[in-house]
Amino acid sequence: MPGRKIVHVDMDAFFASVEVRDRPELKGLPVAVAHGGPRSVVTTASYEARVFGVRSALPLRTALQKCPDLIVVEPRMAVYREVSRQIRHVFAQYTDLVEVMSIDEAFLLTANRG
């Protein structure tokens, strides 16, 4: 398909980025989004937390051992869904061919306009 592009959007550290957006005092600090329970796992980690080896799906207990200063924030799924909806609205301004893969990932098919 000449003149078309497939764009893959994967919003890395999405939940943590939303938390930092809403709580600017967290900027530059190691942040993980996770429930606080003893069997919890990290859903996402900021880049500052990743320096210490904190990653998605890591048991929270292990994350806290790797990064004792880790700031753990409870997930706010309704907020993440709303931000994701807003971002999809931006996508729709460029193309109506959007394949949503998850709350933070999509493929867009765009036509070359020039």
C-alpha positions in Angstrom: 0.0 0.0 0.0 2.1 2.9 -1.2 1.8 6.1 0.8 0.6 4.3 3.9 2.3 3.7 7.2 1.6 1.4 10.1 2.4 3.1 13.4 2.7 1.1 16.6 2.1 3.0 19.8 3.2 1.3 23.0 3.0 3.7 26.0 5.7 2.4 28.2 5.4 3.1 31.9 1.8 4.3 31.2 0.3 3.9 34.7 3.3 5.4 36.4 3.4 8.3 34.0 -0.2 9.1 34.7 0.5 9.0 38.4 3.5 11.4 38.0 1.3 13.7 35.8 -1.3 13.9 38.6 1.2 14.1 41.4 4.1 16.3 40.2 5.9 15.8 43.5 6.7 12.2 42.2 8.7 13.5 39.2 12.2 12.1 39.2 11.4 9.5 42.0 11.2 5.7 41.7 7.5 4.9 41.4 5.7 1.6 41.0 2.0 1.0 40.6 0.9 -2.0 42.6 -1.7 -3.1 45.2 -0.1 -3.0 48.6 -0.9 -6.7 49.5 1.7 -9.3 50.4 1.3 -11.2 47.1 1.1 -8.1 44.9 3.1 -7.6 41.7 4.2 -4.4 40.0 1.9 -3.4 37.2 4.3 -0.7 35.9 7.4 1.1 37.1 8.8 4.5 36.3 12.1 4.8 34.5 13.7 5.9 37.8 12.5 2.7 39.4 13.7 0.6 36.5 17.3 1.7 37.2 17.1 -0.5 40.3 15.7 -3.5 38.4 12.0 -2.9 39.2 9.9 -4.1 36.3 6.3 -5.1 35.5 5.2 -8.4 36.9 8.0 -8.3 39.6 6.7 -9.3 43.0 6.2 -6.2 45.1 8.3 -7.7 47.9 11.2 -8.1 45.5 10.8 -4.6 44.1 11.0 -3.1 47.6 14.1 -5.1 48.3 15.7 -3.9 45.1 14.6 -0.3 45.7 13.9 0.5 49.4 12.9 4.1 48.5 10.3 2.9 46.0 7.1 4.8 46.1 4.2 2.4 45.7 1.0 3.9 44.3 -2.3 2.0 44.3 -3.7 1.5 40.8 -6.5 3.8 39.6 -7.9 1.9 36.6 -10.8 4.3 36.0 -8.2 7.1 35.6 -6.0 5.1 33.3 -9.0 4.1 31.1 -10.0 7.8 30.8 -6.5 8.9 29.8 -6.4 6.0 27.3 -9.7 7.1 25.9 -8.4 10.7 25.5 -5.3 9.4 23.7 -7.4 7.3 21.3 -9.3 10.5 20.6 -6.1 12.1 19.4 -5.4 9.0 17.2 -8.8 9.5 15.6 -7.8 13.0 14.5 -5.2 11.3 12.3 -6.8 8.1 11.2 -10.0 6.1 11.6 -8.0 2.9 11.3 -7.0 2.2 14.9 -6.5 -1.3 16.3 -6.5 -1.1 20.1 -4.4 -3.9 21.6 -4.7 -2.8 25.3 -5.2 0.2 27.5 -1.7 1.4 26.5 -1.0 0.0 23.1 -2.5 0.4 19.6 -1.7 0.1 15.9 -2.6 3.0 13.5 -2.8 2.8 9.8 -2.2 6.2 8.2 -2.3 7.5 4.7 0.6 9.6 3.4 -0.8 13.1 3.0 2.0 14.6 1.1 
